[in-house]
């Protein structure tokens, strides 16, 4: 903890320039910056408060599964949801009512957190998936707030970090009251780190219980009139270093089928200019969502550099390459592309969803491809409608068919209740 807090001490020096950059780039507003420093106006809980934290839209989508049951079970409590970015904040605002509040999460500085905790006085902190902040957890416990980690996971990379920083790890272990591991691999990693098995519960990944929003059919038709469904691949949530491989794979595919199309959705939209340079090197025609709105018939690649539209790009693409998997990043979710009818290809790095990708690959519900040539040839196989539909059927069966949803959610809610009432 000493090293961590020394790092935060030096980080104070960067706060002002970082805040100005975030304001200028639209990553923050004046109000969201105030919230990061726990400067609230006219927001005070009427009752005891349960604090739920979901870093981004993906984690909030998982939290949504629990919200109705929590509101019913804890009807005499206020529920505060914090998120880490304004995109997730806009997404979460639809839940605001007389019982439920939404705010941007506080920074992990002790002075900021003390002000936050004194304002809201939470009796429990429920944090989703992989968002852990040492000071947040320590101060929550200091103020008699139970800490519960739901749908918890650890990538191989995170596991190595926590093993190398044993003092920090032991600090977290003693201050987290219960962990709901999202699968047996996550359970094993928490067990190896030293969590008491009495404080560990293995569940399924809660993402499979999510109700996915419907994408307007007119929006789908508008894109597919220009980029035909069966001829389009979506490169979803790409990171620096991956676009070059995927564009090369696309160029290979064009040699035999020049009518093919690609939609690139960068994980961070501000990378648009570097992606356009890679496309121009290959002498390919392209349009950009934030500039052109829709592609033209002559375009070969469409860069979807806007936030919150991935469901549309899955819906208009017969195949999706799930990125974050060509480099040791850990991969991104297979649930959404499968839910929207897109067959899945992914790279060799998928430790964030290791169990589910292992099963998908083993049962041919997804295909692993690590090089441009492998991606191009695998995509060619999935342009066969019969094979693609069989792959998709297998994926949906693996990802979504379950008879234990109510049992798992009830178990989580009951254990949260037990922690709060102890």
MOPE-V225445 format. One line per field, one symbol per residue. ss: DSSP state (h for helix, s for strand, l for the rest). psi: psi as a letter, one per 40 degrees, with the letter a starting at -180 (. if undefined). Layout:
ss->???
psi->???
This chain:
ss->lhhhhhhhhhhhhhhhhhhhhhhhhllllhhhhhhhllllllllllllssssslllhhhhhhhhhhhhhhhhhllllssssssllhhhhhhhhhhllllssssslllllhhhhhhhhhhhlssssssslllllhhhhhhhhhlllssssssslllhhhhhhhhhlhhhhhhhhhhllssssllhhhhhhhhhhlllhhhssslllhhhhlllllllhhhhhhhhllllhhhsssssssllllhhhhhhhhhhhhhhllllssssssllhhhhhhhhhhhhhllllssshhhhllllllllsssllllllhhhhhhlllssssllllllllllllhhhhhlllssssllllhhhhhhhhhhhhllllsslllhhhhhhhhhhhllhhhhhhhhhhhhhhhhllllhhhhhhhhhhhhhhhhhl
psi->dddddddddddddeddddddddddeeeiidddddddefhihfhhidaihhhhhhdadddddddddddddddddfeeiihhhiieiddddddddeehaedhihihiiifhdddddddddddfieihhihcfghhdddddddddffhihhhifiihidddddddddgddddddddeehdihgheiddddddddddehhddehhhaihedeeihhihhhdddddddeddghdeehhhhhfiihedddddddddddddddgeeiihhhgidhdeeddddddddddefiiiihdedeciiideidihhgfiieeddddddehdihhhaeeeigdeiihedddddefhihiiaehfddfdddddddddefeihhheiddddddddddeehdddddddddddddddehieedddddddddddddddde.
